[in-house]
Amino acid sequence: SSKVNDFSVSPGASASETSGANRLVLIFDEGSWVDVRDSAGQRLLSQTVSVGNTIELNGMPPFTVFLGNAGGVRVQYLGQIDSYSQSKKGLFARFIVGDQP
């Protein structure tokens, strides 16, 4: 796995703003289209990602995640694979990860 990009909500984010509950990790076991937005609706990622990549996103939770080829993507939050993304085996999935701060 390789880190493709490190997206941040604000360019001057401090370490506390970009760690722990503010980090979402997407692990691509298959190629997939992905769109992720933070609590303010700001788009953190919207693109097709190839198999074998891992992307770390930083923003304010909760995150709205929309996946194409949902069964091929694992979503990690707070160090654990999100249960919704694990159970979703359809082509598309839209779900929310993380609680309001």
Backbone torsions as a table, in degrees:
resi	resn	phi	psi	omega
1	SER	NA	147.1	176.5
2	SER	-132.9	152.2	179.1
3	LYS	-85.1	118.0	-176.7
4	VAL	-79.5	-54.3	-177.2
5	ASN	-148.8	158.4	174.6
6	ASP	-123.6	97.5	-176.9
7	PHE	-88.0	138.9	-179.9
8	SER	-129.0	142.1	-179.3
9	VAL	-62.6	-45.3	178.7
10	SER	-127.0	137.8	-176.5
11	PRO	-58.1	-30.3	-177.8
12	GLY	-100.0	28.8	-176.9
13	ALA	-63.8	138.4	178.5
14	SER	-83.0	170.2	-179.1
15	ALA	-59.0	-38.4	-178.8
16	SER	-68.3	-26.8	180.0
17	GLU	-80.4	-16.5	-175.1
18	THR	-117.9	19.9	180.0
19	SER	-125.9	168.2	175.0
20	GLY	58.2	-116.5	-174.1
21	ALA	-67.3	-10.5	-178.9
22	ASN	-95.7	2.4	-175.8
23	ARG	-112.2	130.8	176.4
24	LEU	-123.0	131.9	-178.5
25	VAL	-117.2	130.7	177.7
26	LEU	-112.8	125.9	-178.2
27	ILE	-114.4	118.7	-173.3
28	PHE	-99.0	101.2	175.5
29	ASP	-81.2	-18.7	174.6
30	GLU	-143.2	160.4	176.8
31	GLY	-64.0	145.2	-177.1
32	SER	-158.6	152.7	168.9
33	TRP	-89.7	141.3	-177.4
34	VAL	-142.1	142.8	173.6
35	ASP	-135.3	123.1	-179.8
36	VAL	-127.3	133.5	177.8
37	ARG	-128.3	149.8	179.2
38	ASP	-89.4	-173.7	-175.5
39	SER	-62.1	-25.4	179.3
40	ALA	-88.6	-0.8	-178.5
41	GLY	85.7	5.8	179.4
42	GLN	-72.9	129.6	179.7
43	ARG	-73.3	119.2	177.8
44	LEU	-92.0	-29.2	-177.9
45	LEU	-158.9	136.1	174.1
46	SER	-153.6	96.0	-177.5
47	GLN	-169.8	170.3	172.6
48	THR	-90.9	133.2	-177.8
49	VAL	-119.9	136.5	-178.3
50	SER	-77.8	156.9	176.7
51	VAL	-55.5	144.5	175.4
52	GLY	90.1	-3.9	-179.4
53	ASN	-93.5	153.9	173.2
54	THR	-126.8	130.3	-179.1
55	ILE	-122.2	131.1	175.7
56	GLU	-105.7	129.0	179.0
57	LEU	-118.1	144.0	176.7
58	ASN	-121.5	133.2	179.2
59	GLY	-176.5	-175.8	179.7
60	MET	-93.2	120.5	178.1
61	PRO	-72.2	161.7	4.6
62	PRO	-77.8	154.2	179.2
63	PHE	-101.0	135.0	172.2
64	THR	-97.8	121.4	-175.5
65	VAL	-114.4	130.8	174.9
66	PHE	-126.4	122.9	-175.6
67	LEU	-121.6	139.9	165.1
68	GLY	-100.8	141.0	-172.6
69	ASN	59.5	53.2	-173.4
70	ALA	-57.1	-33.5	-179.3
71	GLY	-67.2	-13.8	-177.5
72	GLY	-98.5	7.6	-176.8
73	VAL	-129.6	130.6	172.6
74	ARG	-103.6	137.3	-178.8
75	VAL	-113.6	121.0	-178.3
76	GLN	-109.3	131.0	179.5
77	TYR	-142.0	133.3	-176.7
78	LEU	54.8	37.2	175.3
79	GLY	79.8	2.1	-178.7
80	GLN	-126.4	148.7	175.9
81	ILE	-71.8	127.6	-179.1
82	ASP	-63.3	129.0	-174.7
83	SER	-63.9	-33.9	-180.0
84	TYR	-65.1	-43.9	-179.0
85	SER	-67.3	-31.6	178.6
86	GLN	-67.4	-38.3	-174.4
87	SER	-85.6	-12.8	-175.8
88	LYS	-84.6	116.1	-178.2
89	LYS	-116.8	7.4	-179.4
90	GLY	-82.0	-175.4	-179.0
91	LEU	-74.7	-41.7	-178.1
92	PHE	-122.2	150.5	175.3
93	ALA	-148.1	139.9	173.6
94	ARG	-132.2	124.7	-177.9
95	PHE	-155.4	167.5	-178.9
96	ILE	-112.9	135.0	179.5
97	VAL	-120.2	130.2	176.9
98	GLY	94.5	152.1	180.0
99	ASP	-97.1	162.5	174.7
100	GLN	-63.6	140.0	179.5
101	PRO	-67.7	NA	NA
